[in-house]
Amino acid sequence: MMRVAAALLGLLVFLTPAVGAVPPTPSRVTILYDAFGDRAGLERDWGFSALVEYGGRRILFDAGNDGEIFARNVRALGVDLKRLDFVVISHRHGDHTGGLAYLLRVNPKVTIYVPNERFGLFGGPVPGSIIRPDTSLPARMRYFGGDEPAEIMSSTVWPRAHFIRLDSLTEVAPGVAIVSTVSRTPGTLELRELSLVLRTPKGLVVLVGCSHPGIETILEATRAYGDHIHEIFGGLHLVSTSDAEVERIVGVLHDGWRVDRIAPGHCTGEPAFDALGRTFGAQYVYAGLGTVVELF
């Protein structure tokens, strides 16, 4: 009888979760801002923002277009912006930065990774060497009276923000990196863009803002961090691209890069949504506003 009781007690201990046991951390992406989707209680608008949860970290990627809409969507989805490990802003355009003022009211000390650009939106030092001096001029005609500083500090509309400016691939946490690329496209020439990369057991998960440098350029920049792309989230900037070029890029992603899954949003464009859906089939992941996408 005592043996039976002991056996039952052992089974009970095995089946009962330990007191204070830590639940598994989520690995998911929640779309906070976009112009498509049908989830009730959220407001569609042109722009992009996503909450990334991976490896026990909570990362805000971009901040949408309109600060008030961003704030309402965040509240409706129950997202606590005070509980962020850090933020990544992909590039300087307003449809990715509009919610920064609200974010900084809620969480003024949060670390924000931004592109490193001379006299850019996010401020920072510019080398004084940009000034070519002419010592024949009188002091009153020379910059800083002829005493040029080593650095010139450019301003930002968020002077108290904790910006960290990046211009190269940087691992910011174990299994989490940020890649920097530069656009060569007319209209956004020299625009720097950051993309977030997660190293997962299935390969790299890449979050892109608008892909102004081109999605192929961005994926090339991730090679130093991993050799297989498991999933891509975000905007591919094909919204006004010709059908032929859309089909080419879709084919390259599917057959060349052999991307496992794709979750396009924002400026990817409706024709590209269609082409990606046809090509990727069951591996096309719907990622409209309010969608929660599990990474595994």
Secondary structure in CASP SS format (residue, H / E / C, confidence):
PFRMAT SS
TARGET T0000
AUTHOR 0000-0000-0000
METHOD secondary structure of the structure
MODEL  1
M C 1.00
M H 1.00
R H 1.00
V H 1.00
A H 1.00
A H 1.00
A H 1.00
L H 1.00
L H 1.00
G H 1.00
L H 1.00
L H 1.00
V H 1.00
F H 1.00
L H 1.00
T C 1.00
P C 1.00
A C 1.00
V C 1.00
G C 1.00
A C 1.00
V C 1.00
P C 1.00
P C 1.00
T C 1.00
P C 1.00
S C 1.00
R E 1.00
V E 1.00
T E 1.00
I E 1.00
L E 1.00
Y E 1.00
D C 1.00
A C 1.00
F C 1.00
G C 1.00
D C 1.00
R C 1.00
A C 1.00
G C 1.00
L C 1.00
E C 1.00
R C 1.00
D C 1.00
W C 1.00
G C 1.00
F C 1.00
S E 1.00
A E 1.00
L E 1.00
V E 1.00
E E 1.00
Y E 1.00
G C 1.00
G C 1.00
R E 1.00
R E 1.00
I E 1.00
L E 1.00
F E 1.00
D C 1.00
A C 1.00
G C 1.00
N C 1.00
D C 1.00
G H 1.00
E H 1.00
I H 1.00
F H 1.00
A H 1.00
R H 1.00
N H 1.00
V H 1.00
R H 1.00
A H 1.00
L C 1.00
G C 1.00
V C 1.00
D C 1.00
L C 1.00
K C 1.00
R C 1.00
L C 1.00
D C 1.00
F E 1.00
V E 1.00
V E 1.00
I C 1.00
S C 1.00
H C 1.00
R C 1.00
H C 1.00
G H 1.00
D H 1.00
H H 1.00
T H 1.00
G C 1.00
G C 1.00
L H 1.00
A H 1.00
Y H 1.00
L H 1.00
L H 1.00
R H 1.00
V H 1.00
N C 1.00
P C 1.00
K C 1.00
V C 1.00
T E 1.00
I E 1.00
Y E 1.00
V E 1.00
P E 1.00
N C 1.00
E C 1.00
R C 1.00
F C 1.00
G C 1.00
L C 1.00
F C 1.00
G C 1.00
G E 1.00
P E 1.00
V E 1.00
P E 1.00
G H 1.00
S H 1.00
I H 1.00
I C 1.00
R C 1.00
P C 1.00
D C 1.00
T C 1.00
S C 1.00
L C 1.00
P C 1.00
A H 1.00
R H 1.00
M H 1.00
R C 1.00
Y H 1.00
F H 1.00
G H 1.00
G H 1.00
D C 1.00
E C 1.00
P C 1.00
A C 1.00
E E 1.00
I E 1.00
M E 1.00
S E 1.00
S C 1.00
T C 1.00
V C 1.00
W C 1.00
P C 1.00
R C 1.00
A C 1.00
H E 1.00
F E 1.00
I E 1.00
R E 1.00
L E 1.00
D C 1.00
S C 1.00
L C 1.00
T E 1.00
E E 1.00
V E 1.00
A E 1.00
P C 1.00
G C 1.00
V E 1.00
A E 1.00
I E 1.00
V E 1.00
S E 1.00
T E 1.00
V E 1.00
S C 1.00
R C 1.00
T C 1.00
P C 1.00
G C 1.00
T C 1.00
L C 1.00
E C 1.00
L C 1.00
R E 1.00
E E 1.00
L E 1.00
S E 1.00
L E 1.00
V E 1.00
L E 1.00
R E 1.00
T E 1.00
P C 1.00
K C 1.00
G E 1.00
L E 1.00
V E 1.00
V E 1.00
L E 1.00
V E 1.00
G C 1.00
C C 1.00
S C 1.00
H C 1.00
P C 1.00
G C 1.00
I H 1.00
E H 1.00
T H 1.00
I H 1.00
L H 1.00
E H 1.00
A H 1.00
T C 1.00
R C 1.00
A C 1.00
Y C 1.00
G C 1.00
D C 1.00
H C 1.00
I E 1.00
H E 1.00
E E 1.00
I E 1.00
F E 1.00
G E 1.00
G C 1.00
L C 1.00
H C 1.00
L C 1.00
V C 1.00
S C 1.00
T C 1.00
S C 1.00
D H 1.00
A H 1.00
E H 1.00
V H 1.00
E H 1.00
R H 1.00
I H 1.00
V H 1.00
G H 1.00
V H 1.00
L H 1.00
H H 1.00
D H 1.00
G H 1.00
W C 1.00
R C 1.00
V C 1.00
D C 1.00
R E 1.00
I E 1.00
A E 1.00
P E 1.00
G C 1.00
H H 1.00
C H 1.00
T H 1.00
G C 1.00
E H 1.00
P H 1.00
A H 1.00
F H 1.00
D H 1.00
A H 1.00
L H 1.00
G H 1.00
R H 1.00
T H 1.00
F H 1.00
G H 1.00
A H 1.00
Q H 1.00
Y E 1.00
V C 1.00
Y C 1.00
A C 1.00
G C 1.00
L C 1.00
G C 1.00
T C 1.00
V E 1.00
V E 1.00
E E 1.00
L C 1.00
F C 1.00
END
